[in-house]
């Protein structure tokens, strides 16, 4: 029921093989998509790379862009975002709180 609800709302989509895999960890890009979608925000069209390691054509670039432009994420000191890194609880909490406040 809950998984179906968040899937129907477009918050999660699962994997190409039609599995959900709830025991898997999620990465930073996936987390941003879920939080932005759950907040009902529309991710903008991306005109330029939000970080040097996030190309504007990547599926997650709009979600990274909206969070960067809102000050929710700032990336690392080297100017990267590291979208494939697993997200930790502190990072996720910061994103959720930032989205709620913004």
Secondary structure, 3 states (H helix, E strand, C coil): CHHHHHHHCCCCCCCCCCCCCCCCCCEHHHHHHHHHHHCCCCCCCCCCCCECCECCCCCCHHHHHHHHHCCCCCCCCCCCCCCCCECCHHHHHHHHHHHHHC
